Amino acid sequence: MIGPHPELCALAALMWVIAAVTAARLRGDRRGRALWALVVAGVPMLGWLTLAWGPIAGLAGFVAGGAILARPLQRLNDT
């Protein structure tokens, strides 16, 4: 049996974080849809992260993902 590919899991988690940061910059209805899509995609990815790297990494991924989704990045003023 082939393992859960921890390197691929880490790459997928990194891509999810990039997508979440990008979605936080959207406005209005698009942002809401993007955040729901990230939640739907993030749940199985969180399970995969926990399987591949263990419960500590899974908990860290859960906390990081929740922080990203609950508090989107603020736009910086170009002054």
Secondary structure as GFF3:
##gff-version 3
##sequence-region A 1 79
A	DSSP	alpha_helix	6	24	.	.	.	ID=ss1
A	DSSP	alpha_helix	28	53	.	.	.	ID=ss2
A	DSSP	alpha_helix	55	70	.	.	.	ID=ss3
###
